[in-house]
Amino acid sequence: MTWDDLIDSVRNTLALRDLKDPSIRGRALSNLDSIMRRYFPNIITSPELLLEKDKNEFKKKLARVMSKDELNGAESSIVNNFYQILEASKFEED
């Protein structure tokens, strides 16, 4: 799975959910995409590398890069989606 495929999958997942304000998660996705492209090019090149990192530790690292104490709820949810989709795609390959 490419990074762009992952972003598209998260975007599609968000579209299917009955969110009160889907634009909040859409902005969080766009923001995280930009941050990831700038600070984590190795994951952009090989998204499956994300699964080698502890999700909570990675969230903390992202928050530090974004100069804040922790991710907000929308950002945290998007990162959860990254992991869920990557895990699911890993099982599809087996």
HTML snippet that shows the backbone in 3Dmol.js (N, CA, C, O; Angstrom):
<script src="https://3Dmol.org/build/3Dmol-min.js"></script>
<div id="view" style="width:600px;height:400px;position:relative"></div>
<script>
const pdb = `
ATOM      1  N   MET A   1       0.842  -1.175   0.000  1.00  0.00           N
ATOM      2  CA  MET A   1       0.000   0.000   0.000  1.00  0.00           C
ATOM      3  C   MET A   1       0.885   1.236   0.000  1.00  0.00           C
ATOM      4  O   MET A   1       1.822   1.339   0.792  1.00  0.00           O
ATOM      5  N   THR A   2       0.588   2.164  -0.884  1.00  0.00           N
ATOM      6  CA  THR A   2       1.346   3.412  -0.919  1.00  0.00           C
ATOM      7  C   THR A   2       0.758   4.397   0.096  1.00  0.00           C
ATOM      8  O   THR A   2      -0.341   4.197   0.612  1.00  0.00           O
ATOM      9  N   TRP A   3       1.503   5.445   0.365  1.00  0.00           N
ATOM     10  CA  TRP A   3       1.016   6.474   1.283  1.00  0.00           C
ATOM     11  C   TRP A   3      -0.262   7.108   0.729  1.00  0.00           C
ATOM     12  O   TRP A   3      -1.221   7.322   1.470  1.00  0.00           O
ATOM     13  N   ASP A   4      -0.275   7.405  -0.554  1.00  0.00           N
ATOM     14  CA  ASP A   4      -1.472   8.013  -1.147  1.00  0.00           C
ATOM     15  C   ASP A   4      -2.673   7.075  -1.048  1.00  0.00           C
ATOM     16  O   ASP A   4      -3.796   7.531  -0.833  1.00  0.00           O
ATOM     17  N   ASP A   5      -2.449   5.775  -1.202  1.00  0.00           N
ATOM     18  CA  ASP A   5      -3.530   4.797  -1.024  1.00  0.00           C
ATOM     19  C   ASP A   5      -4.053   4.835   0.409  1.00  0.00           C
ATOM     20  O   ASP A   5      -5.259   4.769   0.643  1.00  0.00           O
ATOM     21  N   LEU A   6      -3.132   4.941   1.359  1.00  0.00           N
ATOM     22  CA  LEU A   6      -3.518   5.003   2.769  1.00  0.00           C
ATOM     23  C   LEU A   6      -4.360   6.246   3.044  1.00  0.00           C
ATOM     24  O   LEU A   6      -5.400   6.164   3.699  1.00  0.00           O
ATOM     25  N   ILE A   7      -3.916   7.386   2.548  1.00  0.00           N
ATOM     26  CA  ILE A   7      -4.668   8.630   2.744  1.00  0.00           C
ATOM     27  C   ILE A   7      -6.051   8.514   2.119  1.00  0.00           C
ATOM     28  O   ILE A   7      -7.043   8.919   2.726  1.00  0.00           O
ATOM     29  N   ASP A   8      -6.125   7.966   0.919  1.00  0.00           N
ATOM     30  CA  ASP A   8      -7.421   7.773   0.259  1.00  0.00           C
ATOM     31  C   ASP A   8      -8.316   6.836   1.059  1.00  0.00           C
ATOM     32  O   ASP A   8      -9.518   7.075   1.173  1.00  0.00           O
ATOM     33  N   SER A   9      -7.745   5.783   1.609  1.00  0.00           N
ATOM     34  CA  SER A   9      -8.523   4.841   2.412  1.00  0.00           C
ATOM     35  C   SER A   9      -9.076   5.499   3.669  1.00  0.00           C
ATOM     36  O   SER A   9     -10.226   5.271   4.042  1.00  0.00           O
ATOM     37  N   VAL A  10      -8.251   6.315   4.320  1.00  0.00           N
ATOM     38  CA  VAL A  10      -8.725   7.029   5.511  1.00  0.00           C
ATOM     39  C   VAL A  10      -9.834   8.003   5.108  1.00  0.00           C
ATOM     40  O   VAL A  10     -10.860   8.096   5.781  1.00  0.00           O
ATOM     41  N   ARG A  11      -9.625   8.716   4.025  1.00  0.00           N
ATOM     42  CA  ARG A  11     -10.640   9.663   3.549  1.00  0.00           C
ATOM     43  C   ARG A  11     -11.968   8.942   3.267  1.00  0.00           C
ATOM     44  O   ARG A  11     -13.037   9.439   3.622  1.00  0.00           O
ATOM     45  N   ASN A  12     -11.890   7.778   2.629  1.00  0.00           N
ATOM     46  CA  ASN A  12     -13.095   6.988   2.342  1.00  0.00           C
ATOM     47  C   ASN A  12     -13.753   6.495   3.629  1.00  0.00           C
ATOM     48  O   ASN A  12     -14.978   6.497   3.745  1.00  0.00           O
ATOM     49  N   THR A  13     -12.942   6.076   4.583  1.00  0.00           N
ATOM     50  CA  THR A  13     -13.469   5.630   5.872  1.00  0.00           C
ATOM     51  C   THR A  13     -14.214   6.766   6.567  1.00  0.00           C
ATOM     52  O   THR A  13     -15.290   6.563   7.129  1.00  0.00           O
ATOM     53  N   LEU A  14     -13.640   7.944   6.524  1.00  0.00           N
ATOM     54  CA  LEU A  14     -14.286   9.102   7.152  1.00  0.00           C
ATOM     55  C   LEU A  14     -15.610   9.426   6.472  1.00  0.00           C
ATOM     56  O   LEU A  14     -16.579   9.804   7.132  1.00  0.00           O
ATOM     57  N   ALA A  15     -15.648   9.276   5.148  1.00  0.00           N
ATOM     58  CA  ALA A  15     -16.865   9.585   4.399  1.00  0.00           C
ATOM     59  C   ALA A  15     -17.999   8.630   4.761  1.00  0.00           C
ATOM     60  O   ALA A  15     -19.171   9.003   4.705  1.00  0.00           O
ATOM     61  N   LEU A  16     -17.650   7.401   5.131  1.00  0.00           N
ATOM     62  CA  LEU A  16     -18.664   6.406   5.461  1.00  0.00           C
ATOM     63  C   LEU A  16     -19.194   6.531   6.886  1.00  0.00           C
ATOM     64  O   LEU A  16     -20.249   5.987   7.210  1.00  0.00           O
ATOM     65  N   ARG A  17     -18.465   7.242   7.729  1.00  0.00           N
ATOM     66  CA  ARG A  17     -18.879   7.372   9.120  1.00  0.00           C
ATOM     67  C   ARG A  17     -19.876   8.509   9.271  1.00  0.00           C
ATOM     68  O   ARG A  17     -19.856   9.483   8.519  1.00  0.00           O
ATOM     69  N   ASP A  18     -20.732   8.367  10.242  1.00  0.00           N
ATOM     70  CA  ASP A  18     -21.751   9.378  10.504  1.00  0.00           C
ATOM     71  C   ASP A  18     -21.200  10.392  11.513  1.00  0.00           C
ATOM     72  O   ASP A  18     -21.611  10.434  12.673  1.00  0.00           O
ATOM     73  N   LEU A  19     -20.254  11.207  11.027  1.00  0.00           N
ATOM     74  CA  LEU A  19     -19.612  12.189  11.901  1.00  0.00           C
ATOM     75  C   LEU A  19     -20.432  13.472  11.945  1.00  0.00           C
ATOM     76  O   LEU A  19     -21.011  13.891  10.942  1.00  0.00           O
ATOM     77  N   LYS A  20     -20.473  14.083  13.111  1.00  0.00           N
ATOM     78  CA  LYS A  20     -21.213  15.330  13.271  1.00  0.00           C
ATOM     79  C   LYS A  20     -20.661  16.410  12.347  1.00  0.00           C
ATOM     80  O   LYS A  20     -21.421  17.107  11.675  1.00  0.00           O
ATOM     81  N   ASP A  21     -19.339  16.546  12.317  1.00  0.00           N
ATOM     82  CA  ASP A  21     -18.686  17.523  11.439  1.00  0.00           C
ATOM     83  C   ASP A  21     -17.478  16.867  10.789  1.00  0.00           C
ATOM     84  O   ASP A  21     -16.368  16.960  11.314  1.00  0.00           O
ATOM     85  N   PRO A  22     -17.679  16.199   9.641  1.00  0.00           N
ATOM     86  CA  PRO A  22     -16.567  15.480   9.001  1.00  0.00           C
ATOM     87  C   PRO A  22     -15.425  16.386   8.549  1.00  0.00           C
ATOM     88  O   PRO A  22     -14.311  15.905   8.342  1.00  0.00           O
ATOM     89  N   SER A  23     -15.672  17.665   8.393  1.00  0.00           N
ATOM     90  CA  SER A  23     -14.607  18.565   7.946  1.00  0.00           C
ATOM     91  C   SER A  23     -13.479  18.670   8.970  1.00  0.00           C
ATOM     92  O   SER A  23     -12.332  18.929   8.606  1.00  0.00           O
ATOM     93  N   ILE A  24     -13.798  18.471  10.244  1.00  0.00           N
ATOM     94  CA  ILE A  24     -12.757  18.535  11.284  1.00  0.00           C
ATOM     95  C   ILE A  24     -11.737  17.419  11.065  1.00  0.00           C
ATOM     96  O   ILE A  24     -10.530  17.657  11.112  1.00  0.00           O
ATOM     97  N   ARG A  25     -12.223  16.211  10.829  1.00  0.00           N
ATOM     98  CA  ARG A  25     -11.314  15.091  10.595  1.00  0.00           C
ATOM     99  C   ARG A  25     -10.624  15.245   9.243  1.00  0.00           C
ATOM    100  O   ARG A  25      -9.469  14.848   9.090  1.00  0.00           O
ATOM    101  N   GLY A  26     -11.315  15.814   8.269  1.00  0.00           N
ATOM    102  CA  GLY A  26     -10.705  16.047   6.961  1.00  0.00           C
ATOM    103  C   GLY A  26      -9.524  16.992   7.066  1.00  0.00           C
ATOM    104  O   GLY A  26      -8.482  16.765   6.451  1.00  0.00           O
ATOM    105  N   ARG A  27      -9.687  18.061   7.851  1.00  0.00           N
ATOM    106  CA  ARG A  27      -8.571  19.001   8.070  1.00  0.00           C
ATOM    107  C   ARG A  27      -7.443  18.332   8.843  1.00  0.00           C
ATOM    108  O   ARG A  27      -6.267  18.554   8.554  1.00  0.00           O
ATOM    109  N   ALA A  28      -7.799  17.518   9.818  1.00  0.00           N
ATOM    110  CA  ALA A  28      -6.767  16.809  10.592  1.00  0.00           C
ATOM    111  C   ALA A  28      -5.982  15.861   9.677  1.00  0.00           C
ATOM    112  O   ALA A  28      -4.762  15.749   9.789  1.00  0.00           O
ATOM    113  N   LEU A  29      -6.691  15.187   8.779  1.00  0.00           N
ATOM    114  CA  LEU A  29      -6.024  14.286   7.838  1.00  0.00           C
ATOM    115  C   LEU A  29      -5.060  15.052   6.940  1.00  0.00           C
ATOM    116  O   LEU A  29      -3.920  14.628   6.748  1.00  0.00           O
ATOM    117  N   SER A  30      -5.505  16.167   6.395  1.00  0.00           N
ATOM    118  CA  SER A  30      -4.640  16.984   5.532  1.00  0.00           C
ATOM    119  C   SER A  30      -3.419  17.490   6.290  1.00  0.00           C
ATOM    120  O   SER A  30      -2.303  17.472   5.772  1.00  0.00           O
ATOM    121  N   ASN A  31      -3.640  17.940   7.514  1.00  0.00           N
ATOM    122  CA  ASN A  31      -2.551  18.451   8.338  1.00  0.00           C
ATOM    123  C   ASN A  31      -1.538  17.341   8.652  1.00  0.00           C
ATOM    124  O   ASN A  31      -0.330  17.541   8.533  1.00  0.00           O
ATOM    125  N   LEU A  32      -2.045  16.176   9.053  1.00  0.00           N
ATOM    126  CA  LEU A  32      -1.136  15.068   9.363  1.00  0.00           C
ATOM    127  C   LEU A  32      -0.399  14.582   8.126  1.00  0.00           C
ATOM    128  O   LEU A  32       0.769  14.200   8.208  1.00  0.00           O
ATOM    129  N   ASP A  33      -1.067  14.593   6.983  1.00  0.00           N
ATOM    130  CA  ASP A  33      -0.405  14.218   5.734  1.00  0.00           C
ATOM    131  C   ASP A  33       0.788  15.140   5.484  1.00  0.00           C
ATOM    132  O   ASP A  33       1.875  14.671   5.148  1.00  0.00           O
ATOM    133  N   SER A  34       0.591  16.431   5.643  1.00  0.00           N
ATOM    134  CA  SER A  34       1.687  17.399   5.448  1.00  0.00           C
ATOM    135  C   SER A  34       2.818  17.183   6.437  1.00  0.00           C
ATOM    136  O   SER A  34       3.990  17.199   6.060  1.00  0.00           O
ATOM    137  N   ILE A  35       2.472  16.982   7.696  1.00  0.00           N
ATOM    138  CA  ILE A  35       3.484  16.753   8.742  1.00  0.00           C
ATOM    139  C   ILE A  35       4.277  15.483   8.436  1.00  0.00           C
ATOM    140  O   ILE A  35       5.504  15.462   8.535  1.00  0.00           O
ATOM    141  N   MET A  36       3.557  14.430   8.065  1.00  0.00           N
ATOM    142  CA  MET A  36       4.222  13.160   7.776  1.00  0.00           C
ATOM    143  C   MET A  36       5.168  13.301   6.584  1.00  0.00           C
ATOM    144  O   MET A  36       6.283  12.779   6.606  1.00  0.00           O
ATOM    145  N   ARG A  37       4.732  13.991   5.568  1.00  0.00           N
ATOM    146  CA  ARG A  37       5.586  14.170   4.382  1.00  0.00           C
ATOM    147  C   ARG A  37       6.852  14.964   4.722  1.00  0.00           C
ATOM    148  O   ARG A  37       7.915  14.724   4.150  1.00  0.00           O
ATOM    149  N   ARG A  38       6.732  15.884   5.630  1.00  0.00           N
ATOM    150  CA  ARG A  38       7.878  16.723   5.986  1.00  0.00           C
ATOM    151  C   ARG A  38       8.847  16.033   6.955  1.00  0.00           C
ATOM    152  O   ARG A  38      10.064  16.085   6.776  1.00  0.00           O
ATOM    153  N   TYR A  39       8.282  15.383   7.986  1.00  0.00           N
ATOM    154  CA  TYR A  39       9.124  14.870   9.062  1.00  0.00           C
ATOM    155  C   TYR A  39       9.352  13.352   9.045  1.00  0.00           C
ATOM    156  O   TYR A  39      10.262  12.857   9.709  1.00  0.00           O
ATOM    157  N   PHE A  40       8.549  12.629   8.307  1.00  0.00           N
ATOM    158  CA  PHE A  40       8.665  11.171   8.293  1.00  0.00           C
ATOM    159  C   PHE A  40       8.677  10.629   6.857  1.00  0.00           C
ATOM    160  O   PHE A  40       7.825   9.816   6.501  1.00  0.00           O
ATOM    161  N   PRO A  41       9.629  11.070   6.037  1.00  0.00           N
ATOM    162  CA  PRO A  41       9.653  10.629   4.635  1.00  0.00           C
ATOM    163  C   PRO A  41       9.837   9.124   4.480  1.00  0.00           C
ATOM    164  O   PRO A  41       9.403   8.544   3.485  1.00  0.00           O
ATOM    165  N   ASN A  42      10.475   8.490   5.455  1.00  0.00           N
ATOM    166  CA  ASN A  42      10.639   7.035   5.376  1.00  0.00           C
ATOM    167  C   ASN A  42       9.289   6.319   5.450  1.00  0.00           C
ATOM    168  O   ASN A  42       9.098   5.291   4.801  1.00  0.00           O
ATOM    169  N   ILE A  43       8.360   6.852   6.229  1.00  0.00           N
ATOM    170  CA  ILE A  43       7.029   6.248   6.321  1.00  0.00           C
ATOM    171  C   ILE A  43       6.222   6.563   5.060  1.00  0.00           C
ATOM    172  O   ILE A  43       5.406   5.746   4.633  1.00  0.00           O
ATOM    173  N   ILE A  44       6.437   7.717   4.470  1.00  0.00           N
ATOM    174  CA  ILE A  44       5.757   8.055   3.220  1.00  0.00           C
ATOM    175  C   ILE A  44       6.198   7.067   2.136  1.00  0.00           C
ATOM    176  O   ILE A  44       5.383   6.608   1.336  1.00  0.00           O
ATOM    177  N   THR A  45       7.481   6.749   2.119  1.00  0.00           N
ATOM    178  CA  THR A  45       8.019   5.817   1.139  1.00  0.00           C
ATOM    179  C   THR A  45       7.539   4.387   1.386  1.00  0.00           C
ATOM    180  O   THR A  45       7.233   3.653   0.446  1.00  0.00           O
ATOM    181  N   SER A  46       7.477   4.004   2.661  1.00  0.00           N
ATOM    182  CA  SER A  46       7.071   2.643   3.042  1.00  0.00           C
ATOM    183  C   SER A  46       6.127   2.710   4.238  1.00  0.00           C
ATOM    184  O   SER A  46       6.560   2.542   5.379  1.00  0.00           O
ATOM    185  N   PRO A  47       4.847   2.953   3.988  1.00  0.00           N
ATOM    186  CA  PRO A  47       3.897   3.134   5.088  1.00  0.00           C
ATOM    187  C   PRO A  47       3.851   1.978   6.091  1.00  0.00           C
ATOM    188  O   PRO A  47       3.529   2.184   7.261  1.00  0.00           O
ATOM    189  N   GLU A  48       4.170   0.776   5.639  1.00  0.00           N
ATOM    190  CA  GLU A  48       4.131  -0.372   6.546  1.00  0.00           C
ATOM    191  C   GLU A  48       5.135  -0.233   7.691  1.00  0.00           C
ATOM    192  O   GLU A  48       5.013  -0.926   8.701  1.00  0.00           O
ATOM    193  N   LEU A  49       6.119   0.645   7.551  1.00  0.00           N
ATOM    194  CA  LEU A  49       7.076   0.908   8.637  1.00  0.00           C
ATOM    195  C   LEU A  49       6.377   1.463   9.879  1.00  0.00           C
ATOM    196  O   LEU A  49       6.869   1.322  10.999  1.00  0.00           O
ATOM    197  N   LEU A  50       5.237   2.087   9.663  1.00  0.00           N
ATOM    198  CA  LEU A  50       4.490   2.641  10.792  1.00  0.00           C
ATOM    199  C   LEU A  50       4.091   1.540  11.773  1.00  0.00           C
ATOM    200  O   LEU A  50       4.042   1.770  12.982  1.00  0.00           O
ATOM    201  N   LEU A  51       3.808   0.352  11.256  1.00  0.00           N
ATOM    202  CA  LEU A  51       3.399  -0.757  12.119  1.00  0.00           C
ATOM    203  C   LEU A  51       4.516  -1.252  13.024  1.00  0.00           C
ATOM    204  O   LEU A  51       4.263  -1.972  13.990  1.00  0.00           O
ATOM    205  N   GLU A  52       5.744  -0.872  12.718  1.00  0.00           N
ATOM    206  CA  GLU A  52       6.872  -1.246  13.563  1.00  0.00           C
ATOM    207  C   GLU A  52       7.004  -0.318  14.771  1.00  0.00           C
ATOM    208  O   GLU A  52       7.790  -0.576  15.683  1.00  0.00           O
ATOM    209  N   LYS A  53       6.235   0.749  14.764  1.00  0.00           N
ATOM    210  CA  LYS A  53       6.284   1.733  15.843  1.00  0.00           C
ATOM    211  C   LYS A  53       5.067   1.576  16.740  1.00  0.00           C
ATOM    212  O   LYS A  53       3.954   1.355  16.262  1.00  0.00           O
ATOM    213  N   ASP A  54       5.286   1.693  18.034  1.00  0.00           N
ATOM    214  CA  ASP A  54       4.174   1.678  18.967  1.00  0.00           C
ATOM    215  C   ASP A  54       3.263   2.873  18.675  1.00  0.00           C
ATOM    216  O   ASP A  54       3.727   4.009  18.574  1.00  0.00           O
ATOM    217  N   LYS A  55       1.982   2.606  18.543  1.00  0.00           N
ATOM    218  CA  LYS A  55       1.040   3.656  18.154  1.00  0.00           C
ATOM    219  C   LYS A  55       1.043   4.826  19.138  1.00  0.00           C
ATOM    220  O   LYS A  55       1.067   5.982  18.714  1.00  0.00           O
ATOM    221  N   ASN A  56       1.018   4.553  20.425  1.00  0.00           N
ATOM    222  CA  ASN A  56       0.974   5.643  21.399  1.00  0.00           C
ATOM    223  C   ASN A  56       2.270   6.437  21.426  1.00  0.00           C
ATOM    224  O   ASN A  56       2.256   7.658  21.581  1.00  0.00           O
ATOM    225  N   GLU A  57       3.380   5.746  21.276  1.00  0.00           N
ATOM    226  CA  GLU A  57       4.667   6.450  21.212  1.00  0.00           C
ATOM    227  C   GLU A  57       4.747   7.301  19.944  1.00  0.00           C
ATOM    228  O   GLU A  57       5.279   8.411  19.970  1.00  0.00           O
ATOM    229  N   PHE A  58       4.223   6.784  18.851  1.00  0.00           N
ATOM    230  CA  PHE A  58       4.244   7.557  17.613  1.00  0.00           C
ATOM    231  C   PHE A  58       3.359   8.798  17.733  1.00  0.00           C
ATOM    232  O   PHE A  58       3.708   9.863  17.223  1.00  0.00           O
ATOM    233  N   LYS A  59       2.231   8.664  18.396  1.00  0.00           N
ATOM    234  CA  LYS A  59       1.354   9.828  18.617  1.00  0.00           C
ATOM    235  C   LYS A  59       2.096  10.896  19.431  1.00  0.00           C
ATOM    236  O   LYS A  59       1.980  12.089  19.148  1.00  0.00           O
ATOM    237  N   LYS A  60       2.845  10.468  20.428  1.00  0.00           N
ATOM    238  CA  LYS A  60       3.619  11.423  21.229  1.00  0.00           C
ATOM    239  C   LYS A  60       4.682  12.115  20.379  1.00  0.00           C
ATOM    240  O   LYS A  60       4.911  13.318  20.502  1.00  0.00           O
ATOM    241  N   LYS A  61       5.323  11.332  19.516  1.00  0.00           N
ATOM    242  CA  LYS A  61       6.357  11.892  18.637  1.00  0.00           C
ATOM    243  C   LYS A  61       5.747  12.912  17.670  1.00  0.00           C
ATOM    244  O   LYS A  61       6.313  13.981  17.444  1.00  0.00           O
ATOM    245  N   LEU A  62       4.595  12.570  17.106  1.00  0.00           N
ATOM    246  CA  LEU A  62       3.898  13.504  16.221  1.00  0.00           C
ATOM    247  C   LEU A  62       3.543  14.794  16.956  1.00  0.00           C
ATOM    248  O   LEU A  62       3.729  15.889  16.426  1.00  0.00           O
ATOM    249  N   ALA A  63       3.036  14.659  18.168  1.00  0.00           N
ATOM    250  CA  ALA A  63       2.670  15.835  18.956  1.00  0.00           C
ATOM    251  C   ALA A  63       3.889  16.722  19.194  1.00  0.00           C
ATOM    252  O   ALA A  63       3.795  17.946  19.100  1.00  0.00           O
ATOM    253  N   ARG A  64       5.034  16.108  19.501  1.00  0.00           N
ATOM    254  CA  ARG A  64       6.258  16.901  19.713  1.00  0.00           C
ATOM    255  C   ARG A  64       6.640  17.653  18.451  1.00  0.00           C
ATOM    256  O   ARG A  64       7.010  18.826  18.506  1.00  0.00           O
ATOM    257  N   VAL A  65       6.549  16.972  17.306  1.00  0.00           N
ATOM    258  CA  VAL A  65       6.871  17.607  16.028  1.00  0.00           C
ATOM    259  C   VAL A  65       5.934  18.794  15.783  1.00  0.00           C
ATOM    260  O   VAL A  65       6.328  19.802  15.197  1.00  0.00           O
ATOM    261  N   MET A  66       4.692  18.652  16.241  1.00  0.00           N
ATOM    262  CA  MET A  66       3.692  19.705  16.050  1.00  0.00           C
ATOM    263  C   MET A  66       3.732  20.744  17.169  1.00  0.00           C
ATOM    264  O   MET A  66       2.887  21.637  17.226  1.00  0.00           O
ATOM    265  N   SER A  67       4.719  20.620  18.058  1.00  0.00           N
ATOM    266  CA  SER A  67       4.931  21.551  19.174  1.00  0.00           C
ATOM    267  C   SER A  67       3.728  21.641  20.106  1.00  0.00           C
ATOM    268  O   SER A  67       3.294  22.730  20.482  1.00  0.00           O
ATOM    269  N   LYS A  68       3.200  20.479  20.468  1.00  0.00           N
ATOM    270  CA  LYS A  68       2.126  20.462  21.449  1.00  0.00           C
ATOM    271  C   LYS A  68       2.276  19.245  22.346  1.00  0.00           C
ATOM    272  O   LYS A  68       3.043  18.328  22.050  1.00  0.00           O
ATOM    273  N   ASP A  69       1.533  19.250  23.446  1.00  0.00           N
ATOM    274  CA  ASP A  69       1.653  18.177  24.428  1.00  0.00           C
ATOM    275  C   ASP A  69       1.065  16.862  23.939  1.00  0.00           C
ATOM    276  O   ASP A  69       1.616  15.793  24.205  1.00  0.00           O
ATOM    277  N   GLU A  70      -0.052  16.940  23.226  1.00  0.00           N
ATOM    278  CA  GLU A  70      -0.676  15.728  22.703  1.00  0.00           C
ATOM    279  C   GLU A  70      -1.535  16.068  21.496  1.00  0.00           C
ATOM    280  O   GLU A  70      -1.916  17.220  21.287  1.00  0.00           O
ATOM    281  N   LEU A  71      -1.830  15.052  20.713  1.00  0.00           N
ATOM    282  CA  LEU A  71      -2.691  15.246  19.547  1.00  0.00           C
ATOM    283  C   LEU A  71      -4.114  15.510  20.023  1.00  0.00           C
ATOM    284  O   LEU A  71      -4.521  15.037  21.084  1.00  0.00           O
ATOM    285  N   ASN A  72      -4.864  16.266  19.231  1.00  0.00           N
ATOM    286  CA  ASN A  72      -6.268  16.439  19.573  1.00  0.00           C
ATOM    287  C   ASN A  72      -7.027  15.169  19.173  1.00  0.00           C
ATOM    288  O   ASN A  72      -6.450  14.265  18.569  1.00  0.00           O
ATOM    289  N   GLY A  73      -8.298  15.104  19.504  1.00  0.00           N
ATOM    290  CA  GLY A  73      -9.092  13.906  19.260  1.00  0.00           C
ATOM    291  C   GLY A  73      -9.151  13.516  17.795  1.00  0.00           C
ATOM    292  O   GLY A  73      -9.047  12.333  17.470  1.00  0.00           O
ATOM    293  N   ALA A  74      -9.315  14.482  16.908  1.00  0.00           N
ATOM    294  CA  ALA A  74      -9.395  14.193  15.477  1.00  0.00           C
ATOM    295  C   ALA A  74      -8.070  13.639  14.961  1.00  0.00           C
ATOM    296  O   ALA A  74      -8.051  12.674  14.197  1.00  0.00           O
ATOM    297  N   GLU A  75      -6.969  14.247  15.377  1.00  0.00           N
ATOM    298  CA  GLU A  75      -5.644  13.782  14.946  1.00  0.00           C
ATOM    299  C   GLU A  75      -5.365  12.374  15.461  1.00  0.00           C
ATOM    300  O   GLU A  75      -4.862  11.523  14.728  1.00  0.00           O
ATOM    301  N   SER A  76      -5.691  12.143  16.710  1.00  0.00           N
ATOM    302  CA  SER A  76      -5.495  10.828  17.299  1.00  0.00           C
ATOM    303  C   SER A  76      -6.319   9.777  16.556  1.00  0.00           C
ATOM    304  O   SER A  76      -5.839   8.673  16.299  1.00  0.00           O
ATOM    305  N   SER A  77      -7.539  10.118  16.219  1.00  0.00           N
ATOM    306  CA  SER A  77      -8.414   9.208  15.481  1.00  0.00           C
ATOM    307  C   SER A  77      -7.839   8.885  14.102  1.00  0.00           C
ATOM    308  O   SER A  77      -7.909   7.741  13.652  1.00  0.00           O
ATOM    309  N   ILE A  78      -7.278   9.880  13.439  1.00  0.00           N
ATOM    310  CA  ILE A  78      -6.675   9.666  12.115  1.00  0.00           C
ATOM    311  C   ILE A  78      -5.488   8.708  12.226  1.00  0.00           C
ATOM    312  O   ILE A  78      -5.338   7.807  11.400  1.00  0.00           O
ATOM    313  N   VAL A  79      -4.655   8.898  13.234  1.00  0.00           N
ATOM    314  CA  VAL A  79      -3.514   7.990  13.422  1.00  0.00           C
ATOM    315  C   VAL A  79      -4.024   6.571  13.682  1.00  0.00           C
ATOM    316  O   VAL A  79      -3.468   5.606  13.158  1.00  0.00           O
ATOM    317  N   ASN A  80      -5.078   6.444  14.488  1.00  0.00           N
ATOM    318  CA  ASN A  80      -5.672   5.125  14.713  1.00  0.00           C
ATOM    319  C   ASN A  80      -6.105   4.509  13.383  1.00  0.00           C
ATOM    320  O   ASN A  80      -5.896   3.319  13.144  1.00  0.00           O
ATOM    321  N   ASN A  81      -6.713   5.329  12.518  1.00  0.00           N
ATOM    322  CA  ASN A  81      -7.129   4.850  11.198  1.00  0.00           C
ATOM    323  C   ASN A  81      -5.931   4.383  10.380  1.00  0.00           C
ATOM    324  O   ASN A  81      -6.014   3.361   9.699  1.00  0.00           O
ATOM    325  N   PHE A  82      -4.818   5.113  10.436  1.00  0.00           N
ATOM    326  CA  PHE A  82      -3.608   4.689   9.722  1.00  0.00           C
ATOM    327  C   PHE A  82      -3.250   3.254  10.115  1.00  0.00           C
ATOM    328  O   PHE A  82      -3.051   2.389   9.262  1.00  0.00           O
ATOM    329  N   TYR A  83      -3.174   3.028  11.421  1.00  0.00           N
ATOM    330  CA  TYR A  83      -2.786   1.712  11.914  1.00  0.00           C
ATOM    331  C   TYR A  83      -3.815   0.648  11.537  1.00  0.00           C
ATOM    332  O   TYR A  83      -3.438  -0.441  11.105  1.00  0.00           O
ATOM    333  N   GLN A  84      -5.094   0.941  11.692  1.00  0.00           N
ATOM    334  CA  GLN A  84      -6.139  -0.039  11.379  1.00  0.00           C
ATOM    335  C   GLN A  84      -6.098  -0.440   9.906  1.00  0.00           C
ATOM    336  O   GLN A  84      -6.176  -1.623   9.575  1.00  0.00           O
ATOM    337  N   ILE A  85      -5.977   0.530   9.046  1.00  0.00           N
ATOM    338  CA  ILE A  85      -5.971   0.240   7.610  1.00  0.00           C
ATOM    339  C   ILE A  85      -4.712  -0.510   7.205  1.00  0.00           C
ATOM    340  O   ILE A  85      -4.777  -1.439   6.400  1.00  0.00           O
ATOM    341  N   LEU A  86      -3.575  -0.122   7.750  1.00  0.00           N
ATOM    342  CA  LEU A  86      -2.332  -0.830   7.447  1.00  0.00           C
ATOM    343  C   LEU A  86      -2.378  -2.270   7.954  1.00  0.00           C
ATOM    344  O   LEU A  86      -1.925  -3.185   7.266  1.00  0.00           O
ATOM    345  N   GLU A  87      -2.918  -2.472   9.145  1.00  0.00           N
ATOM    346  CA  GLU A  87      -3.062  -3.831   9.677  1.00  0.00           C
ATOM    347  C   GLU A  87      -3.958  -4.660   8.772  1.00  0.00           C
ATOM    348  O   GLU A  87      -3.632  -5.802   8.446  1.00  0.00           O
ATOM    349  N   ALA A  88      -5.083  -4.092   8.368  1.00  0.00           N
ATOM    350  CA  ALA A  88      -6.022  -4.811   7.502  1.00  0.00           C
ATOM    351  C   ALA A  88      -5.373  -5.146   6.153  1.00  0.00           C
ATOM    352  O   ALA A  88      -5.578  -6.236   5.619  1.00  0.00           O
ATOM    353  N   SER A  89      -4.603  -4.222   5.612  1.00  0.00           N
ATOM    354  CA  SER A  89      -3.978  -4.476   4.314  1.00  0.00           C
ATOM    355  C   SER A  89      -2.908  -5.548   4.432  1.00  0.00           C
ATOM    356  O   SER A  89      -2.657  -6.288   3.481  1.00  0.00           O
ATOM    357  N   LYS A  90      -2.278  -5.635   5.597  1.00  0.00           N
ATOM    358  CA  LYS A  90      -1.266  -6.659   5.834  1.00  0.00           C
ATOM    359  C   LYS A  90      -1.903  -8.053   5.801  1.00  0.00           C
ATOM    360  O   LYS A  90      -1.319  -8.997   5.268  1.00  0.00           O
ATOM    361  N   PHE A  91      -3.097  -8.172   6.373  1.00  0.00           N
ATOM    362  CA  PHE A  91      -3.793  -9.453   6.365  1.00  0.00           C
ATOM    363  C   PHE A  91      -4.282  -9.811   4.961  1.00  0.00           C
ATOM    364  O   PHE A  91      -4.340 -10.988   4.603  1.00  0.00           O
ATOM    365  N   GLU A  92      -4.629  -8.810   4.177  1.00  0.00           N
ATOM    366  CA  GLU A  92      -5.077  -9.063   2.801  1.00  0.00           C
ATOM    367  C   GLU A  92      -3.942  -9.602   1.938  1.00  0.00           C
ATOM    368  O   GLU A  92      -4.172 -10.374   1.007  1.00  0.00           O
ATOM    369  N   GLU A  93      -2.710  -9.190   2.254  1.00  0.00           N
ATOM    370  CA  GLU A  93      -1.551  -9.634   1.475  1.00  0.00           C
ATOM    371  C   GLU A  93      -1.193 -11.076   1.788  1.00  0.00           C
ATOM    372  O   GLU A  93      -0.645 -11.777   0.937  1.00  0.00           O
ATOM    373  N   ASP A  94      -1.499 -11.531   3.011  1.00  0.00           N
ATOM    374  CA  ASP A  94      -1.134 -12.905   3.421  1.00  0.00           C
ATOM    375  C   ASP A  94      -1.995 -13.947   2.751  1.00  0.00           C
ATOM    376  O   ASP A  94      -1.816 -15.141   2.988  1.00  0.00           O
TER     377      ASP A  94
END
`;
const viewer = $3Dmol.createViewer("view");
viewer.addModel(pdb, "pdb");
viewer.setStyle({}, {cartoon: {color: "spectrum"}});
viewer.zoomTo();
viewer.render();
</script>
